Amino acid sequence: MIIKQEQTENFTFFGVSTKGESHLKADKPNQDAIGFNSLDNSFVIAISDGLGSCSRAHIGAQTAVLLCNNIFIEIANGQLSFESNSIIKRLSGLWKGSFPEIVAKEYSATLKVVFLKDNKLIAISVGDGLLFIRSNNTVHTFENTESNFVNETACLSYGMQVDIFKTIEIENIENLFVFICTDGISSVISEGRERELFEEIGKIKTIKELRGEMEYMLDKMSEFNSDDKTAGVVRYE
């Protein structure tokens, strides 16, 4: 199990990822990736899940998280406008420029990313998994983007269209709490119980308790799903 955590005066970040039993048995890498970065009162948290049918999906997931961090730095340095359309255009361009077109589909991955700057939040979603945001006692989330067709998932890929990018923008952030996870977790949760899980995790105050609860959650869910599982939270006060 991979554990990442960071705590400053304003932020608490915790991320956990575990390789699924199916990948352990096949000696394949964890195809999920998670990253966090902060600067003053700004941050980015990103989580990505490589498509299991793609041979280099783990590299695609790692690249997606790295590109989000690069975009965060560009925003912080004033090189990129902090607007959804600008970020999506930049992310799409960077992604398509990361791999040769002939093999680009082998790196396909989903993505959930949240940026915060100057008390404004921008969240972007591509594909399945969960993302919940609570600010000012209001909860925001993305609707399920999974396709009704088997093995057809919206993802970062060379031929992706702009309409696969779903966005949320929130101004005047207060008492922010973010929860994101990959499909290895969301697919185990009973339909309609997603928000209940988010609320339960959101009540936890200390990073020690948070770590214990999230490690337990991943271990328990591994009994029902052999996929990789990754989750992350950010609390900003």
C-alpha positions in Angstrom: 0.0 0.0 0.0 1.3 3.5 -0.9 0.6 6.3 1.5 1.1 10.0 0.8 0.3 12.7 3.3 1.0 16.4 3.9 -0.1 18.8 6.5 0.5 22.6 6.7 -1.2 25.4 8.5 -4.0 25.5 6.0 -4.1 22.1 4.2 -4.4 18.5 5.2 -3.8 16.1 2.4 -3.9 12.3 2.5 -3.7 9.8 -0.3 -3.7 6.0 -0.3 -3.3 3.5 -3.1 -3.1 -0.3 -3.2 -2.5 -2.7 -6.1 -5.4 -5.0 -6.8 -5.2 -8.8 -6.4 -5.6 -9.3 -10.1 -2.5 -7.2 -10.8 -0.6 -8.9 -8.0 -1.2 -12.3 -9.4 -0.4 -11.2 -13.0 2.7 -9.3 -11.7 1.4 -6.1 -13.3 2.0 -2.6 -12.0 -0.6 -0.5 -10.1 -2.4 1.4 -12.9 -3.6 4.2 -10.5 -1.8 7.4 -9.7 -2.4 10.2 -7.2 -0.6 13.5 -6.6 -0.8 16.6 -4.5 1.0 19.9 -4.5 0.4 23.2 -2.6 1.8 26.7 -2.7 0.7 29.3 -0.2 -3.1 29.2 -0.4 -3.3 27.3 -3.6 -3.2 23.5 -4.3 -3.9 20.8 -6.8 -5.0 17.2 -6.2 -5.2 14.8 -9.1 -6.1 11.1 -9.3 -5.9 8.9 -12.4 -6.9 5.4 -13.3 -5.2 3.7 -16.4 -7.6 1.7 -18.5 -7.0 -2.0 -17.8 -7.2 -2.9 -21.5 -4.2 -0.6 -22.3 -0.7 -2.1 -22.0 0.9 1.2 -20.8 -2.0 2.4 -18.7 0.1 2.8 -15.6 2.4 5.3 -17.5 -0.7 7.1 -18.7 -2.1 7.5 -15.2 1.3 8.8 -13.9 1.6 11.2 -16.8 -1.9 12.6 -16.2 -1.1 13.4 -12.6 2.3 14.9 -13.6 0.7 17.1 -16.2 -1.8 18.4 -13.7 1.0 19.4 -11.4 2.8 21.1 -14.3 -0.4 23.0 -15.1 -0.7 24.0 -11.4 2.8 25.5 -11.6 2.0 27.4 -14.8 -1.1 28.8 -13.1 0.8 29.8 -10.0 3.5 31.5 -12.1 0.8 33.4 -14.1 1.7 31.6 -17.4 -1.8 30.1 -17.7 -5.2 31.7 -17.1 -7.1 30.1 -14.2 -10.2 29.3 -16.1 -11.7 25.9 -17.0 -11.4 26.3 -20.8 -7.8 27.4 -20.6 -6.9 24.4 -18.3 -8.8 21.9 -20.5 -7.1 23.1 -23.7 -3.7 23.1 -22.1 -4.2 19.6 -20.5 -5.5 18.2 -23.8 -2.5 19.6 -25.7 0.0 18.4 -23.2 -1.5 14.9 -23.2 -1.5 14.5 -27.0 2.0 15.7 -27.1 3.2 13.2 -24.5 3.0 10.1 -26.7 3.5 9.1 -30.3 0.0 9.0 -32.0 0.5 5.5 -33.2 0.6 4.1 -29.7 -1.2 6.8 -27.8 -4.3 4.6 -27.1 -2.1 2.3 -25.0 -1.7 5.1 -22.4 -5.4 5.9 -22.0 -6.5 6.9 -18.5 -9.4 8.6 -16.6 -8.8 11.7 -14.5 -10.2 13.7 -11.5 -8.4 16.9 -10.7 -9.1 19.9 -8.4 -7.3 23.2 -8.5 -7.6 25.9 -5.9 -6.3 29.5 -6.3 -7.3 32.8 -4.8 -10.3 31.2 -3.0 -11.6 29.9 -6.3 -11.9 26.2 -7.1 -11.9 24.5 -10.5 -12.6 20.7 -10.7 -12.3 18.7 -13.9 -13.4 15.1 -14.5 -12.8 12.7 -17.3 -14.3 9.2 -17.0 -15.4 7.1 -14.0 -14.5 7.3 -10.3 -15.9 9.7 -7.7 -15.3 13.3 -6.8 -17.1 15.1 -4.0 -16.5 18.7 -2.9 -18.0 20.4 0.2 -17.7 24.2 0.7 -19.9 26.5 2.7 -22.0 23.4 3.7 -22.9 22.8 0.1 -21.9 19.5 -1.6 -20.9 19.4 -5.3 -20.2 16.3 -7.3 -20.0 15.0 -10.9 -22.7 12.8 -12.3 -21.7 9.3 -13.3 -20.0 9.5 -16.7 -19.7 5.8 -17.4 -21.1 4.6 -20.7 -23.9 2.2 -20.9 -21.9 0.2 -23.4 -19.5 -2.5 -22.0 -15.8 -1.4 -21.9 -16.5 2.1 -23.2 -15.2 4.7 -20.8 -14.6 8.4 -21.3 -10.8 8.8 -21.0 -7.7 10.8 -21.9 -6.8 9.5 -25.3 -5.4 10.9 -28.5 -8.8 11.2 -30.2 -10.7 12.6 -27.2 -13.3 15.3 -27.7 -13.8 18.4 -25.6 -17.2 17.2 -24.4 -15.6 14.5 -22.3 -14.3 17.1 -19.9 -16.8 17.8 -17.1 -16.2 20.9 -14.9 -17.2 22.5 -11.6 -16.3 26.1 -10.6 -16.8 27.4 -7.1 -16.1 30.9 -5.8 -15.5 32.1 -2.2 -14.4 28.8 -0.8 -14.9 28.2 3.0 -14.2 25.1 5.0 -13.4 23.0 2.0 -13.3 19.2 1.9 -12.5 17.2 -1.2 -12.8 13.4 -1.7 -11.7 11.6 -4.9 -11.3 8.0 -5.7 -10.9 5.7 -8.7 -13.3 3.1 -10.0 -11.8 0.3 -8.0 -13.5 2.0 -5.0 -16.6 3.5 -6.5 -17.6 0.3 -8.2 -17.8 -1.4 -4.7 -20.0 1.2 -3.1 -23.7 0.4 -3.2 -25.6 2.7 -5.5 -26.8 5.7 -3.5 -24.3 5.2 -0.7 -21.5 7.4 -2.3 -22.5 10.6 -0.5 -22.9 8.7 2.8 -19.3 7.5 2.5 -18.1 11.0 1.7 -19.9 12.5 4.7 -18.5 9.9 7.1 -14.9 10.6 5.9 -15.5 14.3 6.1 -16.3 14.1 9.8 -12.8 12.8 10.6 -10.6 15.6 12.0 -7.1 14.2 12.6 -4.8 12.9 9.9 -4.0 9.8 12.1 -7.7 8.9 12.3 -8.1 9.6 8.6 -5.2 7.3 7.7 -6.6 4.5 9.8 -10.1 4.8 8.3 -8.9 5.0 4.7 -6.5 2.1 5.1 -9.3 0.0 6.6 -11.6 1.1 3.8 -9.2 -0.1 1.0 -8.5 -3.4 2.8 -12.2 -4.1 3.3 -13.1 -3.3 -0.3 -10.3 -5.5 -1.6 -12.4 -8.4 -0.3 -15.0 -7.6 -3.0 -13.0 -6.1 -5.9 -9.6 -7.2 -7.3 -9.0 -3.9 -9.1 -6.4 -1.3 -8.0 -7.9 1.1 -5.5 -6.9 4.7 -4.9 -8.4 7.6 -2.8 -7.4 11.0 -1.7 -8.8 13.8 0.5 -7.9 17.5 1.0 -9.2 19.6 3.9 -8.6 23.4 3.6 -9.6 25.7 6.4 
